[in-house]
Amino acid sequence: MGTASTARPFISLHPIPLRKHSVRLTLWPLIAATFFMVSGGTYGTEDIVHAGYGRAILILLLTPILWSLPTAFMIGELSSALPHEGGYYAWVRRAMGNFWGFQEAWLSLVASIFDMAIYPTLFVAYLTRMFPWFSEGHRGVLVGLAVVGVCTLLNILGVRVVSTTSLWLFFALSAPFALIVVLAPLKYGALFHAVMTPTTSKVDLVGGLLIAMWNYMGWDNASTIATEVERPQRTYPRAMLAAVAIVTLSYILPVAALWMTGLPVGAWETGSWADIAGLLGGTPLRLALVVGGMVSAFGMFNALVMSYSRLPLAMALDGMLPRVFAKLNRRRAPWVAIGVCAVGWAWCLGLGFERLVTIDILLYGTSLLLEFVALTVLRFREPDLPRAFRVPGGMFGAIAVGITPMLLLAFSVVRSETEQVLGMTSLDLGMVLMASGVVAYFLKHRFKPQGWAPAQENPQATV
């Protein structure tokens, strides 16, 4: 538990008018929102199983221990100490200054381009498995735009609506997989000779680890809404640890249950959960998994709109974006930032982005590195900063907690040298995107030399 601070005084750049208790997020809605920001359910784990059941379970068990849990500890400390608008962006800026704060926000927003375009597309992909009519002409694009529109409206209604929606979507999404866990032991060894379409997956053990890292990343996304969480100093650490446990179980239990049926690993590839469910529970369970895929895609997009839209808000308060992005409605939703981001993501629907795992990990991992550095720097510079939750182990613990995530990041960088995207390696494309953030920062100062808003000005979000 932190003591009264004797460090240099800090005036928050993002003071927000107090709101009624009822509109703040409590523990379980925050856990549900975090679940969708990170996972969205068991979908996406299929290719990992292609490496073998035992290896898949080992990967799904070790990855959260080495990758997610250290991140959750870091977020728990920084969120409880600095529950500011913009979350990780505010932490890095306070610890290392304006330049690195801008790079943190830039990396996250650029990564969102590769992430956010895929979720409405996945929604449509699952929808067309039930109703092929939607695959004709531009109908799928229109459905994708509808998903963007509905999520935009839900976010404009405020974080309470989004998080409550996430909680109900979590139960709807989890029910079919819970049924799989119950039914699979009843068919012990019965699927050993099941006839499935031969897999086209070429994922090896290394590829499975990268996919697992992708499935377990995004924990810091929940930090951007810290000013809208009830008692963030207490709620964030509990929410992070609970969410890590829930996500891990949601991945491991269904895979372990299917292992008992003897289903060949060759039956597993992206999108095969619905067909496998059909073998266990017939057409009703298969349709439930298809609907669950739509719920997963919708829930992830909805929660991530809430997270990413707070970055332009925080940057506008700091003078790095036009002041209009700081406008709030009566529910304290940054409606301009939400609307502009939604338009950008809707435009990206037509570009046909694939899920570029290696680039996602590279960009996200670099931003995560800055957050771990911020944790250590703040321990040195502001040792008396009140921290309701601390990474165990003192200064050694604060430094050591980032070692395994950074080793995994380095591992992914080596792998990215062999992946080709847009005529270049994933590593080269990632470097170009990172360098563009440096250029954007200096261009910003070229056209607006005054730069960042001084802390003593206490900029306010406007309604």
C-alpha positions as CSV (number, residue, x, y, z in Angstrom):
1,M,0.0,0.0,0.0
2,G,1.4,3.4,-1.0
3,T,2.1,6.1,1.5
4,A,1.5,9.8,1.2
5,S,3.5,11.1,-1.8
6,T,6.5,13.4,-1.3
7,A,7.4,13.3,-5.0
8,R,7.1,16.2,-7.3
9,P,3.5,17.5,-7.5
10,F,1.5,16.4,-10.5
11,I,-1.6,18.2,-11.8
12,S,-3.7,15.9,-13.9
13,L,-4.1,16.9,-17.5
14,H,-7.4,15.2,-17.7
15,P,-9.6,16.3,-14.8
16,I,-13.1,15.2,-15.5
17,P,-16.3,16.5,-13.8
18,L,-17.6,14.1,-11.2
19,R,-20.4,12.0,-12.3
20,K,-23.2,10.2,-10.6
21,H,-22.2,6.9,-9.0
22,S,-24.6,5.0,-11.2
23,V,-22.8,5.7,-14.5
24,R,-19.4,4.3,-13.3
25,L,-18.3,0.8,-14.1
26,T,-18.2,-1.8,-11.4
27,L,-16.1,-4.9,-11.2
28,W,-18.0,-7.4,-13.3
29,P,-18.9,-5.1,-16.2
30,L,-15.2,-4.2,-16.3
31,I,-14.2,-7.8,-16.4
32,A,-16.7,-8.5,-19.2
33,A,-15.4,-5.5,-21.2
34,T,-11.8,-6.6,-20.7
35,F,-12.7,-10.2,-21.8
36,F,-13.9,-8.8,-25.2
37,M,-11.0,-6.4,-25.5
38,V,-8.6,-9.4,-25.1
39,S,-10.3,-12.6,-26.1
40,G,-13.9,-12.7,-27.4
41,G,-14.1,-16.3,-26.5
42,T,-12.6,-19.6,-27.6
43,Y,-12.7,-18.7,-31.3
44,G,-9.2,-18.3,-32.8
45,T,-7.6,-21.2,-31.0
46,E,-8.2,-23.8,-33.7
47,D,-4.9,-23.5,-35.5
48,I,-3.0,-23.9,-32.2
49,V,-4.6,-27.4,-31.8
50,H,-3.1,-28.3,-35.1
51,A,0.2,-28.6,-33.3
52,G,-1.2,-31.4,-31.2
53,Y,-3.5,-31.4,-28.1
54,G,-0.8,-31.7,-25.5
55,R,1.3,-29.0,-27.0
56,A,-1.8,-26.8,-27.6
57,I,-2.8,-27.0,-23.9
58,L,0.8,-26.4,-22.8
59,I,1.0,-23.3,-25.0
60,L,-2.4,-22.0,-23.8
61,L,-1.4,-22.6,-20.2
62,L,2.2,-21.1,-20.3
63,T,1.4,-18.1,-22.5
64,P,-0.9,-16.4,-19.9
65,I,1.7,-17.1,-17.2
66,L,4.6,-15.7,-19.2
67,W,2.8,-13.0,-21.2
68,S,-0.6,-12.1,-19.6
69,L,0.0,-12.3,-15.9
70,P,3.0,-10.0,-15.9
71,T,1.1,-7.6,-18.0
72,A,-1.9,-7.8,-15.6
73,F,0.4,-7.0,-12.7
74,M,1.9,-4.0,-14.5
75,I,-1.5,-2.7,-15.5
76,G,-2.9,-3.2,-12.0
77,E,-0.1,-1.0,-10.4
78,L,-0.2,1.8,-13.0
79,S,-4.0,1.9,-13.3
80,S,-4.3,2.1,-9.5
81,A,-1.6,4.8,-9.2
82,L,-2.6,6.8,-12.3
83,P,-6.3,6.3,-13.2
84,H,-6.2,8.9,-15.9
85,E,-8.0,9.4,-19.2
86,G,-6.1,7.6,-22.0
87,G,-4.6,5.0,-19.6
88,Y,-1.3,3.6,-20.9
89,Y,-0.8,6.7,-23.0
90,A,-0.9,8.9,-19.8
91,W,1.4,6.5,-18.0
92,V,4.1,6.6,-20.7
93,R,3.8,10.4,-21.1
94,R,4.2,11.0,-17.4
95,A,7.2,8.7,-17.1
96,M,9.1,9.5,-20.2
97,G,7.7,12.7,-21.7
98,N,5.8,14.0,-24.6
99,F,7.6,12.2,-27.5
100,W,7.2,8.7,-26.0
101,G,3.6,9.4,-24.9
102,F,2.8,10.3,-28.5
103,Q,4.5,7.2,-29.8
104,E,2.5,5.0,-27.4
105,A,-0.8,6.4,-28.7
106,W,0.4,6.2,-32.3
107,L,1.3,2.6,-32.1
108,S,-2.0,1.7,-30.5
109,L,-4.1,3.6,-33.1
110,V,-2.1,2.2,-36.0
111,A,-2.5,-1.3,-34.7
112,S,-6.2,-0.7,-34.4
113,I,-6.4,-0.4,-38.2
114,F,-5.3,-4.0,-38.5
115,D,-7.5,-5.2,-35.7
116,M,-10.8,-3.3,-36.1
117,A,-11.5,-4.0,-39.8
118,I,-11.6,-7.7,-39.2
119,Y,-14.4,-8.0,-36.6
120,P,-17.3,-6.8,-38.7
121,T,-15.9,-9.0,-41.5
122,L,-15.9,-12.0,-39.1
123,F,-19.5,-11.2,-38.1
124,V,-20.5,-11.4,-41.7
125,A,-18.5,-14.6,-42.3
126,Y,-20.4,-16.4,-39.5
127,L,-23.7,-14.9,-40.7
128,T,-23.3,-16.2,-44.2
129,R,-22.7,-19.7,-42.8
130,M,-26.4,-19.6,-41.7
131,F,-27.7,-17.4,-44.5
132,P,-25.6,-17.6,-47.7
133,W,-27.9,-14.9,-49.2
134,F,-25.8,-12.2,-47.3
135,S,-22.7,-13.2,-49.3
136,E,-24.2,-12.0,-52.6
137,G,-23.2,-8.6,-54.0
138,H,-22.6,-5.8,-51.4
139,R,-24.9,-7.3,-48.8
140,G,-22.0,-8.4,-46.6
141,V,-20.5,-5.0,-46.7
142,L,-23.8,-3.4,-45.7
143,V,-24.1,-5.8,-42.7
144,G,-20.5,-4.9,-41.7
145,L,-21.4,-1.2,-41.8
146,A,-24.5,-1.9,-39.7
147,V,-22.3,-3.6,-37.1
148,V,-20.0,-0.5,-37.1
149,G,-23.1,1.8,-36.8
150,V,-24.7,-0.1,-33.9
151,C,-21.5,-0.3,-31.9
152,T,-21.0,3.4,-32.5
153,L,-24.4,4.2,-31.1
154,L,-23.9,2.0,-28.1
155,N,-20.6,3.7,-27.4
156,I,-22.2,7.1,-27.7
157,L,-24.7,6.0,-25.1
158,G,-21.7,5.6,-22.7
159,V,-19.4,3.1,-21.1
160,R,-22.2,1.8,-18.8
161,V,-24.2,0.6,-21.8
162,V,-21.2,-0.9,-23.5
163,S,-20.0,-2.8,-20.5
164,T,-23.4,-4.1,-19.5
165,T,-23.9,-5.2,-23.1
166,S,-20.5,-7.0,-22.9
167,L,-21.6,-8.8,-19.7
168,W,-24.7,-10.2,-21.4
169,L,-22.8,-11.1,-24.6
170,F,-20.2,-12.9,-22.4
171,F,-23.0,-15.2,-21.0
172,A,-24.4,-15.8,-24.5
173,L,-21.0,-16.5,-26.0
174,S,-19.9,-18.9,-23.2
175,A,-23.1,-21.0,-23.1
176,P,-22.3,-23.1,-26.2
177,F,-18.7,-23.8,-25.2
178,A,-19.9,-24.7,-21.7
179,L,-22.2,-27.3,-23.3
180,I,-19.2,-28.6,-25.3
181,V,-17.3,-29.2,-22.1
182,V,-20.2,-31.1,-20.7
183,L,-21.0,-33.2,-23.8
184,A,-17.4,-34.1,-24.8
185,P,-16.7,-36.6,-21.9
186,L,-19.9,-38.4,-22.9
187,K,-18.3,-39.2,-26.3
188,Y,-15.0,-40.4,-24.9
189,G,-13.0,-41.7,-27.9
190,A,-16.1,-41.6,-30.1
191,L,-14.7,-39.1,-32.7
192,F,-11.4,-40.9,-33.4
193,H,-12.7,-41.9,-36.9
194,A,-14.7,-38.7,-37.5
195,V,-14.8,-37.7,-41.1
196,M,-13.8,-34.0,-41.5
197,T,-12.6,-31.8,-44.4
198,P,-8.9,-32.2,-44.6
199,T,-7.1,-29.3,-42.9
200,T,-5.2,-26.7,-44.9
201,S,-3.5,-25.3,-41.8
202,K,0.3,-25.2,-41.8
203,V,0.7,-23.9,-38.3
204,D,3.7,-25.3,-36.4
205,L,4.6,-25.1,-32.8
206,V,6.2,-21.7,-33.2
207,G,3.2,-20.4,-35.2
208,G,0.9,-21.8,-32.5
209,L,2.8,-19.8,-29.9
210,L,2.4,-16.6,-31.9
211,I,-1.3,-17.2,-32.3
212,A,-1.6,-17.8,-28.6
213,M,0.2,-14.5,-27.9
214,W,-2.2,-12.8,-30.2
215,N,-5.2,-14.4,-28.4
216,Y,-3.8,-13.3,-25.1
217,M,-2.9,-9.7,-25.9
218,G,-4.8,-6.4,-25.3
219,W,-5.0,-6.3,-21.5
220,D,-4.0,-2.6,-21.3
221,N,-7.0,-1.6,-23.6
222,A,-9.2,-1.4,-20.5
223,S,-7.0,1.2,-18.9
224,T,-8.1,4.0,-21.2
225,I,-11.5,4.3,-19.5
226,A,-10.0,4.6,-16.0
227,T,-11.8,7.8,-15.2
228,E,-15.1,6.0,-15.8
229,V,-14.5,3.1,-13.4
230,E,-15.7,3.0,-9.8
231,R,-12.8,3.0,-7.3
232,P,-10.2,2.2,-10.0
233,Q,-7.5,1.8,-7.5
234,R,-9.3,-1.3,-6.1
235,T,-11.2,-2.4,-9.2
236,Y,-8.5,-2.6,-11.8
237,P,-6.1,-5.1,-10.1
238,R,-9.0,-7.4,-9.3
239,A,-10.5,-7.1,-12.8
240,M,-7.2,-7.8,-14.5
241,L,-6.4,-11.0,-12.5
242,A,-10.0,-12.3,-12.8
243,A,-10.1,-11.7,-16.5
244,V,-6.7,-13.5,-17.0
245,A,-8.2,-16.5,-15.2
246,I,-11.5,-16.5,-17.1
247,V,-9.8,-16.1,-20.5
248,T,-7.4,-18.9,-19.8
249,L,-10.1,-21.3,-18.8
250,S,-12.2,-20.3,-21.8
251,Y,-9.4,-21.4,-24.0
252,I,-8.2,-24.5,-22.3
253,L,-11.3,-26.3,-21.1
254,P,-13.0,-26.7,-24.5
255,V,-9.8,-27.9,-26.1
256,A,-9.1,-30.4,-23.3
257,A,-12.7,-31.6,-23.5
258,L,-12.4,-32.3,-27.2
259,W,-9.1,-34.2,-26.6
260,M,-11.1,-36.8,-24.7
261,T,-13.2,-37.5,-27.8
262,G,-10.2,-38.6,-29.8
263,L,-10.9,-36.1,-32.6
264,P,-7.9,-36.1,-34.9
265,V,-5.8,-32.9,-34.8
266,G,-6.1,-32.7,-38.6
267,A,-9.8,-31.7,-38.2
268,W,-8.7,-28.4,-36.6
269,E,-8.3,-25.2,-38.6
270,T,-9.7,-21.6,-38.4
271,G,-13.5,-21.7,-38.2
272,S,-13.8,-25.4,-37.4
273,W,-15.4,-24.9,-34.0
274,A,-18.9,-24.9,-35.5
275,D,-18.4,-28.2,-37.4
276,I,-16.8,-29.8,-34.4
277,A,-19.8,-28.7,-32.3
278,G,-22.1,-30.3,-34.8
279,L,-20.4,-33.7,-34.2
280,L,-21.1,-33.4,-30.5
281,G,-24.5,-31.9,-30.4
282,G,-25.9,-31.9,-33.9
283,T,-27.3,-29.0,-35.8
284,P,-28.6,-27.0,-32.8
285,L,-25.2,-26.8,-31.2
286,R,-23.5,-26.1,-34.5
287,L,-25.8,-23.1,-35.1
288,A,-25.2,-22.0,-31.5
289,L,-21.5,-21.9,-32.2
290,V,-22.1,-19.9,-35.4
291,V,-24.2,-17.4,-33.6
292,G,-21.5,-17.3,-30.9
293,G,-19.0,-16.3,-33.6
294,M,-21.2,-13.4,-34.5
295,V,-21.5,-12.5,-30.8
296,S,-17.8,-12.7,-30.4
297,A,-17.0,-10.4,-33.3
298,F,-19.7,-7.9,-32.3
299,G,-18.6,-7.9,-28.7
300,M,-14.9,-7.4,-29.5
301,F,-15.6,-4.5,-31.9
302,N,-18.0,-2.9,-29.4
303,A,-15.6,-3.0,-26.5
304,L,-12.6,-1.9,-28.5
305,V,-14.4,1.1,-29.8
306,M,-14.8,2.2,-26.2
307,S,-11.1,1.7,-25.6
308,Y,-9.5,3.2,-28.7
309,S,-11.8,6.3,-28.8
310,R,-10.4,7.5,-25.4
311,L,-7.0,7.9,-27.0
312,P,-8.0,10.8,-29.3
313,L,-9.9,12.3,-26.3
314,A,-6.8,12.3,-24.1
315,M,-4.5,13.6,-26.9
316,A,-6.9,16.4,-27.6
317,L,-6.9,17.4,-23.9
318,D,-3.1,17.5,-24.2
319,G,-3.2,19.7,-27.3
320,M,-1.9,17.0,-29.7
321,L,-5.1,16.7,-31.6
322,P,-7.8,19.4,-32.4
323,R,-9.8,20.4,-29.4
324,V,-13.0,19.1,-31.0
325,F,-12.0,15.5,-30.1
326,A,-12.4,16.5,-26.5
327,K,-16.1,17.1,-26.8
328,L,-18.3,14.9,-24.6
329,N,-22.0,14.3,-24.5
330,R,-24.2,14.1,-21.4
331,R,-23.2,10.5,-20.8
332,R,-19.5,11.6,-20.9
333,A,-18.9,9.7,-24.1
334,P,-16.4,11.4,-26.5
335,W,-18.9,11.4,-29.4
336,V,-16.6,13.2,-31.9
337,A,-13.7,10.8,-31.3
338,I,-16.0,7.8,-31.5
339,G,-17.6,9.0,-34.7
340,V,-14.3,9.8,-36.5
341,C,-12.8,6.5,-35.5
342,A,-15.9,4.6,-36.6
343,V,-15.7,6.3,-40.0
344,G,-12.1,5.3,-40.4
345,W,-12.7,1.7,-39.4
346,A,-15.8,1.5,-41.7
347,W,-13.7,2.8,-44.6
348,C,-11.2,0.0,-43.9
349,L,-13.9,-2.7,-44.3
350,G,-13.5,-2.5,-48.1
351,L,-9.7,-3.0,-48.0
352,G,-10.0,-6.7,-47.2
353,F,-7.4,-6.8,-44.4
354,E,-6.5,-10.2,-43.1
355,R,-5.6,-10.9,-39.5
356,L,-1.9,-10.0,-39.6
357,V,-0.8,-11.6,-36.4
358,T,2.9,-10.9,-36.6
359,I,2.3,-7.1,-37.3
360,D,-0.3,-6.9,-34.5
361,I,2.1,-8.5,-32.0
362,L,5.0,-6.3,-33.2
363,L,3.1,-3.0,-32.8
364,Y,1.3,-4.0,-29.6
365,G,4.5,-5.5,-28.1
366,T,6.4,-2.3,-28.7
367,S,3.7,-0.3,-27.0
368,L,3.7,-2.8,-24.2
369,L,7.5,-2.4,-23.9
370,L,7.0,1.3,-23.3
371,E,4.5,0.5,-20.6
372,F,6.9,-1.8,-18.7
373,V,9.6,0.9,-19.0
374,A,7.2,3.4,-17.6
375,L,6.5,1.1,-14.6
376,T,10.2,1.0,-13.8
377,V,10.9,4.7,-14.4
378,L,8.0,5.7,-12.2
379,R,9.3,3.4,-9.4
380,F,12.6,5.3,-9.7
381,R,11.3,8.8,-10.1
382,E,8.2,8.7,-7.9
383,P,8.8,6.0,-5.3
384,D,6.3,7.6,-2.9
385,L,3.5,7.8,-5.5
386,P,0.4,6.3,-3.8
387,R,-0.1,2.8,-5.3
388,A,-3.1,0.8,-4.0
389,F,-1.6,-2.2,-5.8
390,R,2.1,-2.9,-6.3
391,V,3.9,-5.5,-8.4
392,P,5.4,-7.9,-5.8
393,G,9.1,-8.0,-5.2
394,G,10.0,-4.3,-4.8
395,M,12.2,-2.7,-7.4
396,F,13.5,-6.1,-8.6
397,G,9.9,-7.3,-9.2
398,A,9.0,-4.1,-11.1
399,I,12.0,-4.8,-13.5
400,A,11.7,-8.6,-13.6
401,V,8.0,-8.6,-14.4
402,G,8.6,-7.3,-17.9
403,I,11.4,-9.8,-18.8
404,T,9.3,-12.8,-20.1
405,P,6.9,-10.6,-22.2
406,M,9.8,-8.9,-23.8
407,L,11.6,-12.2,-24.6
408,L,8.4,-13.4,-26.3
409,L,8.2,-10.1,-28.2
410,A,11.8,-10.6,-29.4
411,F,10.9,-14.1,-30.4
412,S,8.0,-12.8,-32.5
413,V,10.3,-10.2,-34.2
414,V,12.6,-13.0,-35.3
415,R,9.6,-14.9,-36.7
416,S,8.3,-11.8,-38.5
417,E,11.4,-11.7,-40.7
418,T,10.0,-14.7,-42.6
419,E,6.4,-13.4,-43.1
420,Q,5.6,-11.5,-46.3
421,V,3.0,-8.6,-46.3
422,L,2.5,-6.1,-49.1
423,G,5.8,-7.2,-50.8
424,M,7.9,-6.8,-47.7
425,T,8.5,-8.7,-44.5
426,S,6.2,-8.1,-41.5
427,L,9.2,-6.7,-39.6
428,D,10.0,-4.2,-42.4
429,L,6.3,-3.1,-42.6
430,G,6.2,-2.8,-38.8
431,M,9.4,-0.6,-38.8
432,V,7.8,1.6,-41.5
433,L,4.7,2.1,-39.4
434,M,6.7,2.9,-36.3
435,A,8.9,5.4,-38.1
436,S,5.8,7.1,-39.4
437,G,4.9,7.9,-35.8
438,V,8.2,9.7,-35.3
439,V,7.5,11.7,-38.5
440,A,4.0,12.5,-37.4
441,Y,5.2,13.8,-34.1
442,F,7.7,16.2,-35.6
443,L,5.2,17.3,-38.3
444,K,2.8,18.1,-35.5
445,H,5.4,20.4,-33.9
446,R,6.2,21.9,-37.3
447,F,2.7,23.1,-37.9
448,K,1.8,23.7,-34.2
449,P,5.1,24.7,-32.4
450,Q,3.4,25.3,-29.0
451,G,2.9,21.5,-28.8
452,W,1.5,20.0,-25.6
453,A,-0.8,21.8,-23.2
454,P,1.1,22.7,-20.0
455,A,-0.1,20.9,-16.9
456,Q,-1.1,24.0,-15.1
457,E,-3.7,24.9,-17.7
458,N,-5.8,22.0,-16.5
459,P,-7.7,21.5,-19.8
460,Q,-11.2,20.3,-19.5
461,A,-13.3,18.1,-21.7
462,T,-16.2,20.0,-23.1
463,V,-19.8,19.0,-23.5
